Amino acid sequence: MRTRLIACLAVLALFPLTAADRPSPPFSLKRVGTPAPPPLTLSLYRGKVVALAFIHTTCPHCQHLTEILNPIAHDYAARGVQVLACAFNEGAEQLLPGFLSQFHPAFPVGWSTHDSVYAYLQYSEMNPMGFVPHMVFLDRRGIIRADIPGESTFFNEPDTNIRKQLDDLLKPHAPAKKQ
């Protein structure tokens, strides 16, 4: 029994619990352009499955994820999936135009402040976020069904794992059993 408890605690230390299966709080992504387009709010996508990546524009892993998300956004759009990315590194607002022109995302990419992202993901300076990218998946009702930190093994095979996550969220739910 004690060995099992120690093993569970070791796993939790490596992969902290995230705040999945909770209603998504309001969140918006500011966009760049002249004139500045209106912000994108997650509530605009209610009724769609949302894959939201939190990235740093200067992070090679985040840049690679953007390249992976391009065909996913294309392949899943007709099935009711919206891919989004939110840059929140220092200077994201100024760096985003260059990032957009270099990586040509096939989905909306905006930016937000560090504090807004931390609040949305329920992190704090006492419980800081680990690595980026960080992904959140919302179901059609706006419920966070997966909250995947950057240090997760999920990002070892991001294309396969993102597609599996989306496929699972797109499955029709079986009707409730009668008691």
C-alpha positions in Angstrom: 0.0 0.0 0.0 2.8 2.4 1.0 4.7 1.6 -2.3 1.6 2.4 -4.3 1.1 5.7 -2.5 4.7 6.7 -3.1 4.4 5.8 -6.8 1.3 7.9 -7.1 2.9 10.9 -5.4 6.0 10.5 -7.8 3.7 10.6 -10.8 1.9 13.7 -9.5 5.2 15.4 -8.9 6.2 14.8 -12.5 2.7 15.6 -14.0 0.8 18.0 -11.8 -3.0 17.9 -12.0 -4.5 20.4 -14.3 -7.9 22.1 -14.2 -9.8 20.1 -16.8 -13.5 19.3 -16.7 -14.5 22.8 -15.6 -16.4 25.6 -17.4 -14.0 27.8 -19.4 -13.8 31.2 -17.8 -14.2 34.2 -20.2 -11.0 34.7 -22.2 -10.1 36.9 -25.1 -7.2 37.2 -27.5 -6.2 40.6 -28.8 -5.3 40.7 -32.4 -2.8 42.8 -34.4 -3.5 44.8 -37.4 -4.3 48.3 -38.6 -6.9 49.2 -37.6 -6.8 46.8 -34.7 -9.4 44.0 -35.3 -11.8 43.3 -32.4 -10.6 40.8 -29.9 -11.6 37.1 -30.2 -13.5 35.7 -27.2 -13.8 32.1 -26.5 -17.6 32.5 -26.3 -17.6 33.2 -30.0 -16.8 29.6 -30.6 -19.5 28.0 -28.4 -21.0 25.1 -30.3 -17.5 24.2 -31.7 -14.7 22.1 -30.2 -11.8 24.4 -29.5 -8.1 23.6 -29.5 -6.3 26.5 -27.8 -2.5 26.7 -27.8 -0.7 29.0 -25.4 2.6 29.9 -27.0 5.6 32.1 -27.0 6.4 33.5 -30.4 10.2 33.0 -29.9 9.9 29.4 -28.7 11.1 26.8 -31.2 8.6 24.2 -29.8 5.7 26.7 -30.1 6.8 27.5 -33.7 6.9 23.8 -34.5 3.4 23.3 -32.9 2.1 26.1 -35.1 3.3 24.2 -38.2 1.6 21.1 -36.9 -1.6 22.9 -36.1 -2.0 24.3 -39.7 -3.1 21.0 -41.4 -5.1 20.0 -38.3 -7.0 23.3 -38.5 -7.7 22.6 -42.1 -8.6 18.9 -41.7 -11.0 19.5 -38.8 -12.7 22.8 -39.7 -15.6 21.2 -41.5 -16.2 19.0 -38.5 -16.8 21.9 -36.1 -13.3 22.5 -34.7 -11.7 25.8 -34.1 -8.0 26.0 -33.6 -6.7 29.1 -31.8 -3.3 30.2 -30.5 -2.5 32.9 -27.9 1.0 34.3 -27.6 1.8 35.7 -24.2 5.6 36.1 -24.1 7.2 39.4 -23.3 6.7 41.7 -26.3 4.2 39.3 -28.0 2.2 42.2 -29.4 5.2 43.6 -31.2 6.6 40.1 -32.2 3.3 38.7 -33.4 3.3 40.3 -36.9 6.7 38.8 -37.7 5.5 35.4 -36.3 2.4 35.5 -38.5 4.3 36.3 -41.6 6.9 33.6 -41.0 4.6 30.7 -40.0 1.4 31.6 -41.9 -1.0 30.0 -39.4 -4.3 28.7 -40.9 -6.1 29.7 -37.7 -6.5 32.8 -35.6 -3.5 33.8 -33.5 -3.8 36.6 -31.0 -2.0 37.7 -27.8 -2.8 38.3 -24.2 -0.9 39.3 -21.1 1.0 36.9 -18.9 -1.4 37.7 -16.0 -4.5 37.0 -18.1 -3.1 33.7 -19.3 -2.1 32.7 -15.8 -5.5 33.5 -14.5 -7.2 31.5 -17.2 -5.0 28.5 -16.6 -5.2 28.9 -12.9 -1.5 29.3 -12.3 0.1 31.9 -10.0 3.5 33.1 -9.3 3.6 30.7 -6.4 2.5 27.8 -8.7 4.1 28.9 -12.0 3.5 27.5 -15.4 6.1 25.1 -16.6 7.0 24.9 -20.3 5.2 26.1 -23.4 3.4 25.3 -25.5 0.4 24.6 -23.3 -2.8 23.4 -24.8 -6.4 23.5 -23.7 -9.3 21.6 -25.4 -12.9 22.8 -24.9 -16.0 20.8 -25.8 -18.9 22.3 -27.7 -20.5 23.6 -24.5 -17.4 25.5 -23.5 -16.2 23.0 -20.9 -12.4 22.5 -20.6 -12.0 18.8 -21.2 -8.2 18.7 -21.3 -5.5 21.0 -20.0 -2.1 19.9 -21.1 1.0 21.5 -19.8 4.1 21.9 -21.9 6.1 19.4 -19.9 3.6 16.6 -20.7 4.6 13.7 -22.9 1.6 14.7 -25.0 4.0 16.9 -26.9 6.3 14.1 -27.8 3.8 13.2 -30.6 1.7 16.3 -30.9 0.0 15.6 -34.3 -1.2 12.2 -33.2 -2.2 13.3 -29.7 -4.0 16.5 -30.8 -6.0 14.6 -33.5 -6.9 11.9 -30.9 -8.1 14.5 -28.4 -10.2 16.2 -31.2 -11.6 12.9 -32.4 -12.6 12.0 -28.8 -14.3 15.4 -28.3 -16.2 15.0 -31.6 -17.6 11.6 -30.8 -21.4 11.7 -30.2 -22.2 11.0 -26.6 -24.2 7.9 -25.8 -27.6 8.7 -24.3 -27.9 8.4 -20.6 -28.9 5.0 -19.3 -32.4 4.8 -17.8 -32.4 3.7 -14.2 
